[in-house]
Amino acid sequence: MKYWIEVGPKLTAHLQGSTDARVIRYIVNCIAISSFVTEDWETKTTKHSELRPKLSIFIVETLDILQ
């Protein structure tokens, strides 16, 4: 959390002031990778299966917000 407190505002300011195609492409790629990871989440995860339902909801909601 300490990392995000420092980096989050800087990222937000950069994104709001930027139309840099590289930044947009990077964000799109991050969302694509996240989407790939969360597809078939139940079959891809093997350890700590008791956490899957809680993490699944968090990940899906985060992706919905980003998209």
Secondary structure, DSSP 8 states (H G I E B T S, - for coil): -HHHHHHHHHHHHHHHT---HHHHHHHHHHHHHHHHHHTTHHHH--TTGGGHHHHHHHHHHHHHHH-
